[in-house]
Amino acid sequence: MTSSIDVVLARLDKPRKTGKGWTARCPAHEDKSPSLSITEADGSKVLLHCFAGCKADEVLTAIGLEWKDLFPESLSPDARRDYQRKAATQAKAEAELVIAMAQASATLSPEDAAYLGKAQANAKQAKEMLAHLDSPEPDPEADTIKRLAALSDLAYFKLQKASADALSITTGQLDKLRNAERKRQATEAGSAESGSNVLFDEVEPWPQPVNGAALLDELSATVRRFVVCERHTADAAALWLAFTWCIDAVTVAPIANITAPLPNCGKSTMLDLFERLTFRPLKADNISPAALFRSIEKWRPSLLIDEVDAFLKDNEDARGILNSGHKRNGYVLRVVGDDFEPRRFSTWGAKALCGIGSIAATLQSRSIRLELRRKLPGETVENLRHVEDATIERLQRHLARFAEDAQATIRTALPAPVPGLSNRAQDNWEPLLAIADAAGGEWPQRVRRTAQAITGAEASNDAPDANTELLTDIRATFDRKRVDRLSSADMLAVLCEDEEAPWATWNRGRPMTARQLSARLGEFGVVSGTVRFGTHTAKGYTLDKFTDAFSRYLSSPGVSSVTTSQASNDAGLSDFPIRHNAGMLRIEKPIEASNDAGCDVVTDRKGGTHAILRGGHAPAIEATWEEGKL
């Protein structure tokens, strides 16, 4: 803080400190030796004396000051407050000394009592002055910014120009000050209402090596102890729990999709069990996309999200974050700070999603489905709230020790693939296969049976997407019409006949148009063209254009038994033609009449065609799937 004496000394030529003050050359005359004396009185007032006879006002004029600059009233606000604080402190000390002396005296004369009363009043006044000086001085400009920060955007914009002019700043500068104040207020509010810090218990690994197979057995049994599910679901859950402890040794993080068709099937119980047995569990009943990737980046937790069917509804951002964390190189980019600097946030980590029904197809393809069932009256499970803490602690420590011992093996493992799984499913099961192989016992075979059982269940539960459903229905249309070409109009007419299919209401309640059909099929490389139908032509499609799409995107037709009852006249069976359909051999057997009994023909796409006579006899007809042989 700048005092009066500092202001004066700063304007003099080489002042020197003396016993009681300073000396300097007098600026009011040509002074060859220091003749100006400067002293400070009462801790604030400045006294000037020129031994050559110059007056004090002449000295002040020479250095560009006035008389008011030598007294506390003329100082800066900070210097004045400093002076007042010193004076109040001194007055308080003197008054307290008088009070202490009076209290030590056995008797007080009337004069001493009056003096004591005055000292007590002075001490009180000095304390009030110090309290006032220590409180922040009002800042009208800061108060204006706070008031503007509290306004709605609409109210602020009405006052923006006038407020900026009153503060002598631009509207852009005012916007920046208001935004900073709003952020400060939000931070203070968040501090006042913030939740608890996230802390993870450190788990000390079990002191001796553990039997991996026995550990997985116990984990699977523990799952079925508290929820109703198939054994393969419990086995997959046990492997996924172990996977969270081995997260640093794998490169793919399959999502645990805890699901059930209806409420009260034990989903929340399963998630609570996961919270007790996973590595660094972080459970949330709801989470914002920003909190999602920041939590993963900061803590690398096993993220357990409940009510995911509501959480992910119309939340593409959160879904993208969860998808990106499927592999170790998953990141999202976000801008941070007032300068909007781009930063990279890792999304890699273990995640379990709990909810009713199916999740989005992109998440489902990155998941291992853990489907639970509602308990029947005769089925019993234990209450998870009553589980022994010692059991949970022991399992945690066993998991920590198993991960510690098996990590090197799991990191370099190349497990044999499971027959019948797609590439994405193989990726999902690869870390669980590696863990099962490292555990040993019957688990290497058990995990492969589990994978096939769960992926088979997933396939049966998967609702086809619109493109796949359209291809399937078009293949059925060609089969039903028994033609190799269809006009666009005829194809759409047949598609819209099925009341359960979406095509009759595809166009906002109206049937799908030829243009919409063309756009969908174009994604598979199937393009409409001019097709001849007898004596006329029309825009349409030929069956051969679908061969590649059917082969690539549709599964082979399953066993199809088509039984046609006709009269039989003992004439036997006629020859049957052979035709190919979408790259597969389709065998058809027309039946001629017989007057003895009905005759059924069975078209078996896997084994051939067989005729069955009711009430009569016919020779069995067998065929193989070798091209050109029957």
MIPAVEX-280149 format. One line per 4 residues: number of its first residue (from 1); their letters; for each residue x, y, z of C-alpha. Coordinates in Angstrom, 1 decimal. Last residue first. Example, Ala and Ser with C-alpha at 12.3 -4.5 7.8 and 13.67 -1.06 7.14 Angstrom:
2
2 = SA = 13.7,-1.1,7.1 | 12.3,-4.5,7.8
! end
This chain:
630
630 = LKGE = -30.4,-87.3,-56.8 | -27.1,-85.8,-57.9 | -26.6,-82.6,-59.9 | -25.0,-80.6,-57.1
626 = EWTA = -24.5,-82.8,-54.0 | -27.3,-82.2,-51.6 | -28.5,-85.8,-51.6 | -31.9,-87.2,-52.5
622 = EIAP = -34.1,-89.9,-51.2 | -37.5,-91.1,-52.5 | -39.3,-93.7,-50.5 | -41.6,-96.0,-52.5
618 = AHGG = -45.3,-95.4,-52.2 | -48.0,-97.2,-50.2 | -51.6,-96.5,-49.5 | -53.8,-95.4,-46.6
614 = RLIA = -52.1,-92.1,-46.2 | -49.2,-91.9,-48.6 | -46.0,-90.1,-47.7 | -43.7,-88.7,-50.3
610 = HTGG = -40.2,-87.6,-49.4 | -38.1,-84.8,-50.8 | -34.5,-84.0,-49.8 | -32.6,-83.9,-46.6
606 = KRDT = -32.0,-80.3,-45.7 | -34.6,-78.5,-47.7 | -37.2,-81.2,-46.9 | -40.2,-80.9,-49.2
602 = VVDC = -42.8,-83.2,-47.9 | -45.5,-84.6,-50.2 | -48.7,-85.8,-48.8 | -51.0,-88.4,-50.6
598 = GADN = -54.6,-89.0,-49.8 | -55.9,-92.5,-50.4 | -57.2,-95.0,-52.9 | -58.1,-93.2,-56.0
594 = SAEI = -54.6,-91.8,-56.6 | -54.0,-88.4,-58.3 | -50.6,-87.2,-59.3 | -48.2,-85.5,-57.0
590 = PKEI = -45.7,-82.8,-58.0 | -42.4,-83.3,-56.2 | -40.3,-80.3,-55.6 | -36.6,-80.2,-54.7
586 = RLMG = -34.9,-76.9,-54.0 | -31.2,-76.8,-54.3 | -29.7,-73.6,-52.7 | -28.0,-70.7,-54.5
582 = ANHR = -30.9,-68.4,-54.2 | -33.4,-71.1,-55.5 | -32.3,-73.9,-57.8 | -34.8,-76.1,-59.5
578 = IPFD = -35.2,-79.8,-59.9 | -38.3,-81.4,-61.5 | -40.2,-84.4,-60.3 | -41.1,-87.6,-62.1
574 = SLGA = -44.6,-88.8,-61.3 | -45.7,-90.8,-58.4 | -47.9,-93.9,-58.4 | -51.1,-94.3,-60.4
570 = DNSA = -52.9,-95.8,-57.4 | -55.6,-93.2,-57.8 | -54.5,-90.7,-55.1 | -56.4,-87.6,-54.1
566 = QSTT = -54.4,-84.7,-52.9 | -53.0,-83.4,-49.7 | -50.1,-80.9,-49.9 | -47.6,-80.9,-47.1
562 = VSSV = -44.8,-78.3,-47.1 | -42.1,-79.0,-44.5 | -39.4,-76.4,-44.5 | -36.2,-77.1,-42.6
558 = GPSS = -34.4,-73.8,-42.3 | -33.6,-71.4,-45.1 | -29.9,-70.4,-45.2 | -29.3,-67.3,-43.1
554 = LYRS = -29.7,-64.0,-44.9 | -27.1,-61.2,-45.4 | -24.4,-62.7,-47.6 | -26.2,-65.4,-49.6
550 = FADT = -29.4,-63.4,-50.0 | -27.5,-60.3,-51.1 | -25.4,-62.2,-53.6 | -28.4,-64.0,-55.2
546 = FKDL = -30.6,-60.9,-55.3 | -29.9,-59.8,-58.8 | -30.6,-63.4,-60.0 | -34.2,-63.0,-58.9
542 = TYGK = -35.0,-60.3,-61.5 | -36.3,-56.9,-60.4 | -38.8,-54.4,-61.7 | -39.6,-51.5,-63.9
538 = ATHT = -42.0,-52.6,-66.6 | -42.0,-54.4,-70.0 | -44.7,-55.8,-72.2 | -45.4,-58.8,-74.4
534 = GFRV = -44.4,-61.5,-71.9 | -43.1,-59.7,-68.8 | -39.8,-58.0,-69.9 | -37.8,-56.2,-67.1
530 = TGSV = -36.5,-52.6,-67.2 | -34.2,-52.2,-64.2 | -34.1,-52.1,-60.5 | -30.8,-52.0,-58.7
526 = VGFE = -29.7,-54.5,-56.0 | -26.3,-53.4,-54.6 | -27.4,-54.2,-51.0 | -27.9,-50.5,-50.1
522 = GLRA = -29.7,-50.1,-53.4 | -32.4,-52.4,-52.0 | -33.5,-49.8,-49.5 | -33.4,-46.9,-52.0
518 = SLQR = -35.4,-48.9,-54.6 | -38.1,-49.8,-52.1 | -38.4,-46.2,-51.0 | -38.7,-45.1,-54.7
514 = ATMP = -41.3,-47.9,-55.3 | -43.4,-46.5,-52.4 | -44.0,-48.3,-49.1 | -47.7,-48.3,-48.2
510 = RGRN = -49.3,-45.5,-46.1 | -49.2,-44.9,-42.4 | -46.2,-42.6,-42.5 | -44.7,-44.4,-45.5
506 = WTAW = -44.1,-47.8,-44.0 | -47.7,-48.6,-43.2 | -48.2,-51.6,-45.6 | -44.5,-52.4,-45.5
502 = PAEE = -44.3,-53.0,-41.7 | -45.1,-56.7,-41.8 | -47.8,-58.2,-39.6 | -50.6,-57.4,-42.1
498 = DECL = -48.8,-59.3,-44.9 | -50.4,-58.1,-48.1 | -48.1,-55.2,-48.3 | -45.2,-57.3,-49.5
494 = VALM = -47.3,-58.8,-52.3 | -48.4,-55.4,-53.6 | -44.9,-54.1,-53.3 | -43.5,-56.9,-55.5
490 = DASS = -46.3,-56.4,-58.0 | -45.6,-52.7,-58.3 | -41.8,-53.1,-58.6 | -42.3,-55.7,-61.3
486 = LRDV = -41.3,-59.3,-60.5 | -38.9,-61.8,-62.0 | -37.9,-65.4,-61.4 | -41.3,-66.7,-60.6
482 = RKRD = -42.7,-69.2,-58.1 | -45.0,-66.6,-56.6 | -44.5,-68.0,-53.1 | -40.7,-68.4,-53.5
478 = FTAR = -40.2,-65.0,-55.1 | -42.3,-63.4,-52.3 | -40.4,-65.4,-49.6 | -37.1,-64.0,-50.9
474 = IDTL = -38.6,-60.5,-50.9 | -39.8,-61.0,-47.3 | -36.4,-62.0,-46.1 | -34.7,-59.1,-47.9
470 = LETN = -37.2,-56.7,-46.3 | -36.6,-58.1,-42.9 | -32.9,-57.8,-43.3 | -33.3,-54.1,-44.3
466 = ADPA = -35.7,-53.3,-41.5 | -33.6,-54.8,-38.7 | -34.3,-58.3,-37.5 | -35.5,-58.6,-33.9
462 = DNSA = -32.8,-60.5,-32.0 | -34.3,-62.9,-29.5 | -33.6,-66.1,-31.4 | -30.1,-64.9,-32.3
458 = EAGT = -29.4,-64.0,-28.7 | -30.5,-67.4,-27.5 | -28.1,-69.1,-29.9 | -25.4,-66.7,-28.8
454 = IAQA = -26.1,-67.7,-25.2 | -26.0,-71.5,-25.8 | -23.0,-71.3,-28.1 | -21.0,-69.2,-25.6
450 = TRRV = -21.9,-71.5,-22.7 | -20.8,-74.6,-24.6 | -17.5,-72.9,-25.3 | -17.2,-71.8,-21.6
446 = RQPW = -17.8,-75.3,-20.4 | -15.1,-76.8,-22.6 | -12.3,-74.5,-21.3 | -14.0,-74.6,-17.9
442 = EGGA = -13.7,-78.3,-17.2 | -10.5,-77.8,-15.2 | -8.4,-74.9,-16.4 | -8.6,-71.3,-15.0
438 = ADAI = -6.3,-70.0,-17.7 | -8.5,-71.5,-20.4 | -11.6,-70.0,-18.8 | -9.9,-66.6,-18.6
434 = ALLP = -8.8,-66.8,-22.3 | -12.3,-67.8,-23.3 | -13.8,-64.9,-21.3 | -11.4,-62.5,-23.1
430 = EWND = -12.4,-64.0,-26.5 | -16.1,-64.1,-26.0 | -16.9,-60.6,-27.2 | -14.4,-60.8,-30.1
426 = QARN = -15.9,-64.1,-31.2 | -19.4,-62.5,-31.1 | -18.1,-59.8,-33.4 | -16.7,-62.3,-35.9
422 = SLGP = -19.8,-64.4,-35.9 | -20.0,-67.6,-33.8 | -20.7,-71.0,-35.3 | -17.7,-72.8,-33.9
418 = VPAP = -16.1,-71.1,-30.9 | -12.6,-69.8,-31.7 | -9.5,-71.3,-30.2 | -8.0,-69.0,-27.6
414 = LATR = -5.0,-66.9,-28.4 | -3.6,-66.0,-25.0 | -0.7,-63.6,-24.6 | -2.5,-61.3,-22.1
410 = ITAQ = -4.3,-64.1,-20.4 | -1.1,-65.9,-19.5 | 0.5,-62.8,-18.1 | -2.6,-61.9,-16.1
406 = ADEA = -3.1,-65.4,-14.6 | -1.3,-64.8,-11.2 | -2.5,-61.3,-10.5 | -6.0,-61.9,-11.9
402 = FRAL = -6.3,-65.1,-9.7 | -5.1,-63.1,-6.6 | -7.6,-60.3,-7.1 | -10.4,-62.7,-7.8
398 = HRQL = -9.5,-64.7,-4.6 | -9.5,-61.4,-2.6 | -12.9,-60.4,-3.9 | -14.3,-63.9,-3.2
394 = REIT = -13.0,-63.7,0.4 | -14.4,-60.3,0.9 | -17.8,-61.3,-0.4 | -17.9,-64.4,1.8
390 = ADEV = -16.7,-62.5,4.9 | -19.5,-59.9,4.4 | -22.0,-62.7,4.7 | -25.0,-62.4,2.4
386 = HRLN = -28.2,-61.2,4.1 | -28.9,-58.3,1.8 | -28.6,-60.7,-1.2 | -31.8,-62.4,-0.1
382 = EVTE = -31.6,-66.1,-1.0 | -33.4,-67.8,-3.9 | -36.3,-70.2,-4.0 | -38.2,-71.8,-6.9
378 = GPLK = -41.6,-73.5,-6.3 | -43.7,-70.4,-6.8 | -41.7,-69.6,-10.0 | -39.1,-66.9,-10.0
374 = RRLE = -39.1,-64.5,-12.9 | -36.3,-65.2,-15.4 | -32.9,-63.7,-16.1 | -31.1,-63.2,-19.3
370 = LRIS = -27.3,-62.4,-19.3 | -26.6,-61.4,-22.9 | -23.0,-60.9,-23.7 | -22.7,-57.5,-25.4
366 = RSQL = -21.0,-55.8,-28.3 | -23.6,-56.8,-30.8 | -26.3,-55.7,-28.4 | -24.8,-52.2,-28.1
362 = TAAI = -25.1,-51.7,-31.9 | -28.5,-53.3,-31.9 | -29.9,-51.0,-29.2 | -31.0,-52.7,-26.0
358 = SGIG = -33.5,-55.5,-25.8 | -36.1,-55.9,-23.0 | -36.0,-54.6,-19.5 | -32.8,-53.1,-18.1
354 = CLAK = -29.3,-53.5,-16.7 | -26.1,-52.5,-18.5 | -22.7,-53.7,-17.3 | -19.6,-51.9,-18.4
350 = AGWT = -15.9,-52.8,-18.2 | -13.5,-50.2,-19.5 | -12.3,-48.2,-22.5 | -14.0,-44.8,-23.0
346 = SFRR = -10.8,-42.8,-23.0 | -11.1,-39.0,-23.3 | -9.3,-36.9,-25.9 | -9.2,-33.1,-25.6
342 = PEFD = -10.1,-30.3,-28.0 | -9.5,-26.8,-26.4 | -12.6,-24.8,-26.2 | -10.7,-21.7,-25.0
338 = DGVV = -13.1,-21.3,-22.0 | -12.3,-24.8,-21.0 | -12.9,-28.2,-22.6 | -13.7,-29.4,-26.1
334 = RLVY = -14.6,-33.1,-26.5 | -13.1,-36.1,-28.4 | -14.2,-39.6,-27.7 | -11.9,-42.6,-27.3
330 = GNRK = -11.8,-46.4,-27.8 | -8.4,-47.9,-28.3 | -8.9,-50.6,-25.7 | -12.0,-52.0,-27.5
326 = HGSN = -15.7,-51.9,-26.6 | -15.4,-48.4,-25.3 | -16.6,-46.7,-28.5 | -20.1,-48.4,-28.1
322 = LIGR = -20.6,-46.9,-24.6 | -19.7,-43.4,-25.8 | -21.9,-43.8,-28.9 | -24.9,-44.9,-26.8
318 = ADEN = -24.4,-41.9,-24.4 | -24.5,-39.5,-27.4 | -27.5,-41.2,-29.0 | -29.7,-40.7,-26.0
314 = DKLF = -33.2,-41.1,-27.5 | -33.9,-43.8,-24.9 | -30.5,-44.8,-23.4 | -31.4,-44.0,-19.8
310 = ADVE = -34.9,-45.5,-19.9 | -33.9,-49.0,-21.1 | -30.7,-48.6,-19.1 | -32.6,-48.7,-15.8
306 = DILL = -29.3,-49.6,-14.0 | -25.8,-48.7,-15.1 | -22.8,-50.6,-13.7 | -19.4,-49.1,-14.7
302 = SPRW = -16.4,-51.2,-13.7 | -14.1,-48.3,-13.1 | -11.2,-46.7,-15.0 | -11.3,-43.8,-12.4
298 = KEIS = -10.7,-40.5,-14.3 | -11.3,-41.4,-18.0 | -14.3,-43.6,-17.2 | -15.8,-41.0,-15.0
294 = RFLA = -15.2,-38.3,-17.6 | -16.8,-40.4,-20.3 | -20.0,-41.1,-18.4 | -20.2,-37.7,-16.6
290 = APSI = -20.5,-36.0,-19.9 | -23.0,-38.5,-21.3 | -25.2,-38.0,-18.2 | -25.7,-40.8,-15.7
286 = NDAK = -28.6,-42.6,-14.2 | -29.1,-45.5,-11.7 | -25.3,-45.4,-11.3 | -23.0,-48.1,-9.9
282 = LPRF = -19.2,-47.6,-10.0 | -17.5,-50.9,-9.1 | -13.6,-50.9,-8.9 | -13.2,-54.6,-9.8
278 = TLRE = -16.4,-56.5,-9.7 | -17.7,-58.5,-6.8 | -19.9,-56.3,-4.7 | -21.3,-54.1,-7.4
274 = FLDL = -21.9,-57.2,-9.5 | -24.1,-58.6,-6.7 | -26.1,-55.3,-6.8 | -26.4,-55.7,-10.6
270 = MTSK = -27.8,-59.2,-10.2 | -30.2,-58.0,-7.5 | -31.3,-55.2,-9.8 | -32.1,-57.7,-12.6
266 = GCNP = -33.9,-60.1,-10.3 | -36.9,-60.9,-12.5 | -39.3,-58.5,-10.8 | -39.9,-56.4,-14.0
262 = LPAT = -40.6,-58.1,-17.4 | -38.7,-59.5,-20.4 | -35.4,-59.8,-18.6 | -31.9,-58.3,-19.1
258 = INAI = -28.4,-58.0,-17.8 | -26.3,-57.1,-20.8 | -22.7,-57.5,-19.7 | -20.7,-55.4,-22.2
254 = PAVT = -17.7,-57.1,-23.8 | -14.4,-55.3,-23.2 | -11.9,-56.3,-25.9 | -8.1,-55.8,-25.5
250 = VADI = -7.3,-58.0,-22.5 | -4.7,-58.0,-19.8 | -5.5,-54.7,-18.1 | -9.2,-55.7,-17.6
246 = CWTF = -8.2,-58.9,-15.7 | -10.3,-57.9,-12.6 | -13.3,-57.0,-14.7 | -12.9,-60.4,-16.6
242 = ALWL = -13.4,-62.4,-13.4 | -16.8,-60.9,-13.1 | -17.5,-61.6,-16.7 | -16.5,-65.2,-16.3
238 = AAAD = -18.9,-65.6,-13.4 | -21.7,-63.9,-15.3 | -21.1,-66.3,-18.3 | -21.4,-69.3,-15.9
234 = ATHR = -24.6,-67.9,-14.3 | -26.1,-67.5,-17.8 | -25.0,-71.0,-18.8 | -26.7,-72.3,-15.7
230 = ECVV = -30.0,-70.8,-16.6 | -31.3,-68.0,-14.4 | -33.1,-67.3,-11.1 | -31.2,-64.9,-8.9
226 = FRRV = -29.5,-65.0,-5.5 | -27.9,-68.5,-5.1 | -27.7,-68.7,-8.9 | -25.1,-66.0,-8.9
222 = TASL = -23.2,-67.6,-6.0 | -23.1,-70.9,-7.8 | -21.4,-69.3,-10.8 | -19.0,-67.5,-8.6
218 = EDLL = -18.2,-70.7,-6.7 | -17.5,-72.7,-9.9 | -15.4,-69.8,-11.2 | -13.3,-69.9,-8.1
214 = AAGN = -13.0,-73.7,-8.2 | -11.7,-73.4,-11.8 | -9.2,-70.7,-10.9 | -7.7,-72.6,-8.0
210 = VPQP = -6.1,-69.9,-5.8 | -2.5,-69.0,-5.2 | -1.9,-68.1,-1.5 | -2.0,-64.7,0.2
206 = WPEV = -5.3,-63.7,-1.2 | -5.0,-60.3,-3.0 | -5.6,-57.2,-0.8 | -8.6,-55.2,-2.2
202 = EDFL = -8.3,-51.5,-2.0 | -11.8,-50.0,-1.5 | -12.7,-47.5,-4.2 | -13.7,-43.9,-3.3
198 = VNSG = -16.0,-41.7,-5.3 | -16.4,-38.4,-3.5 | -19.8,-37.6,-2.1 | -22.3,-35.6,-3.9
194 = SEAS = -22.2,-31.9,-4.5 | -24.8,-29.5,-3.2 | -22.6,-26.7,-1.7 | -19.8,-27.4,-4.1
190 = GAET = -22.2,-27.4,-7.0 | -23.7,-24.1,-5.9 | -20.2,-22.6,-5.6 | -19.3,-24.0,-9.1
186 = AQRK = -22.6,-22.7,-10.6 | -21.9,-19.2,-9.1 | -18.4,-19.2,-10.5 | -19.7,-20.3,-13.9
182 = REAN = -22.3,-17.6,-13.9 | -19.7,-15.0,-12.9 | -17.4,-16.1,-15.8 | -20.4,-15.9,-18.2
178 = RLKD = -21.3,-12.4,-17.0 | -17.7,-11.2,-17.4 | -17.4,-12.7,-20.9 | -20.8,-11.2,-22.0
174 = LQGT = -19.7,-7.8,-20.6 | -16.5,-7.9,-22.7 | -18.6,-8.7,-25.8 | -21.0,-5.9,-24.9
170 = TISL = -18.1,-3.5,-24.9 | -16.9,-1.7,-21.7 | -17.6,1.7,-20.1 | -19.4,0.1,-17.2
166 = ADAS = -22.6,2.2,-17.9 | -22.2,1.6,-21.6 | -22.1,-2.2,-21.0 | -25.1,-2.0,-18.8
162 = AKQL = -27.1,0.0,-21.4 | -26.2,-2.5,-24.2 | -26.9,-5.7,-22.2 | -30.1,-4.6,-20.5
158 = KFYA = -32.7,-6.3,-22.8 | -30.2,-9.1,-23.5 | -30.1,-9.8,-19.8 | -33.9,-10.2,-19.5
154 = LDSL = -33.9,-12.7,-22.3 | -30.9,-14.6,-21.0 | -32.5,-14.9,-17.6 | -31.0,-12.7,-14.9
150 = AALR = -28.7,-13.9,-12.1 | -25.6,-13.1,-14.1 | -26.8,-9.5,-14.6 | -27.1,-9.0,-10.8
146 = KITD = -23.6,-10.5,-10.2 | -22.1,-8.3,-12.9 | -23.7,-5.2,-11.4 | -22.5,-6.1,-7.9
142 = AEPD = -19.0,-6.3,-9.3 | -19.3,-2.8,-10.7 | -20.7,-1.5,-7.4 | -17.9,-2.9,-5.4
138 = PEPS = -18.7,-2.7,-1.7 | -15.6,-2.9,0.5 | -14.8,-6.3,1.9 | -15.1,-6.6,5.7
134 = DLHA = -11.8,-6.3,7.6 | -12.2,-2.5,7.9 | -15.7,-2.9,9.4 | -14.5,-5.5,12.0
130 = LMEK = -11.5,-3.2,12.8 | -13.9,-0.2,13.3 | -16.2,-2.3,15.5 | -13.3,-3.4,17.6
126 = AQKA = -12.0,0.2,18.0 | -15.5,1.4,19.1 | -15.7,-1.4,21.7 | -12.2,-0.6,23.0
122 = NAQA = -13.1,3.1,23.1 | -16.3,2.5,25.1 | -14.4,0.3,27.6 | -11.7,3.0,28.0
118 = KGLY = -14.4,5.6,28.7 | -15.9,3.4,31.3 | -12.5,2.8,32.9 | -11.8,6.6,33.0
114 = AADE = -15.1,7.1,34.8 | -14.2,4.4,37.3 | -10.8,5.9,37.8 | -12.4,9.3,38.6
110 = PSLT = -14.9,7.7,41.0 | -12.0,6.0,42.7 | -11.6,2.3,42.0 | -10.8,-0.4,44.6
106 = ASAQ = -9.0,-3.8,44.3 | -7.1,-2.8,41.2 | -6.4,-5.6,38.7 | -9.6,-4.9,36.8
102 = AMAI = -8.6,-1.3,36.4 | -5.1,-2.2,35.1 | -6.7,-4.6,32.5 | -9.2,-2.0,31.4
98 = VLEA = -6.5,0.6,30.9 | -4.4,-1.9,28.9 | -7.5,-2.8,26.8 | -8.0,0.8,26.0
94 = EAKA = -4.4,1.3,24.8 | -4.5,-1.8,22.7 | -7.8,-0.9,21.1 | -6.6,2.6,20.3
90 = QTAA = -3.4,1.2,18.6 | -5.4,-1.3,16.6 | -7.9,1.4,15.5 | -5.0,3.8,14.4
86 = KRQY = -3.3,1.0,12.4 | -6.5,-0.1,10.8 | -7.3,3.5,9.9 | -4.0,4.0,8.2
82 = DRRA = -4.3,0.7,6.3 | -7.8,1.7,5.2 | -6.5,5.0,3.9 | -3.7,3.3,2.0
78 = DPSL = -6.2,0.9,0.4 | -8.6,3.7,-0.5 | -5.8,5.8,-2.0 | -4.6,8.6,0.1
74 = SEPF = -6.1,12.1,0.3 | -7.8,11.6,3.6 | -4.6,10.2,5.1 | -2.8,13.6,4.8
70 = LDKW = 0.2,14.7,2.6 | -1.7,14.6,-0.7 | -4.1,17.2,0.5 | -1.3,19.8,0.6
66 = ELGI = -0.8,19.4,-3.2 | 1.8,17.6,-5.2 | 3.7,18.1,-8.5 | 7.3,17.9,-7.1
62 = ATLV = 8.0,21.6,-7.5 | 4.5,22.5,-6.3 | 5.1,20.6,-3.1 | 8.4,22.3,-2.4
58 = EDAK = 6.8,25.7,-3.0 | 3.9,24.7,-0.7 | 6.5,23.9,2.0 | 8.2,27.2,1.8
54 = CGAF = 11.8,27.5,0.7 | 14.1,29.0,3.4 | 17.4,27.3,2.7 | 16.9,24.9,5.6
50 = CHLL = 13.9,23.5,3.8 | 11.3,21.8,6.1 | 8.6,19.3,5.0 | 6.3,17.4,7.5
46 = VKSG = 4.3,14.4,6.3 | 1.3,13.1,8.2 | 0.7,9.4,8.5 | 2.4,7.7,11.5
42 = DAET = 1.5,10.5,13.8 | 4.2,12.7,12.2 | 6.5,11.6,9.3 | 9.7,13.6,8.6
38 = ISLS = 11.3,15.1,5.5 | 14.2,17.6,5.8 | 15.3,19.5,2.7 | 18.8,20.9,2.6
34 = PSKD = 20.7,18.1,0.9 | 23.7,19.7,-0.8 | 23.9,21.5,-4.2 | 20.3,22.8,-4.0
30 = EHAP = 19.2,24.9,-7.0 | 15.8,25.8,-5.6 | 12.3,24.4,-5.1 | 13.5,20.8,-5.6
26 = CRAT = 15.2,20.6,-2.3 | 18.0,18.1,-2.3 | 17.1,15.3,0.1 | 17.0,14.3,3.8
22 = WGKG = 15.0,11.6,5.5 | 13.4,10.9,8.8 | 14.2,10.6,12.5 | 17.7,9.1,12.4
18 = TKRP = 18.4,9.8,8.8 | 17.4,8.0,5.6 | 18.6,9.5,2.3 | 16.5,10.9,-0.5
14 = KDLR = 18.0,10.6,-4.0 | 16.1,13.3,-5.8 | 12.6,13.6,-4.6 | 9.4,12.4,-6.3
10 = ALVV = 9.3,8.9,-4.7 | 10.0,10.3,-1.3 | 6.7,12.3,-1.4 | 4.5,9.4,-2.5
6 = DISS = 6.2,7.1,0.0 | 5.6,9.6,2.8 | 1.9,9.7,1.9 | 1.4,6.0,2.0
2 = TM = 1.3,3.5,-0.9 | 0.0,0.0,0.0
! end
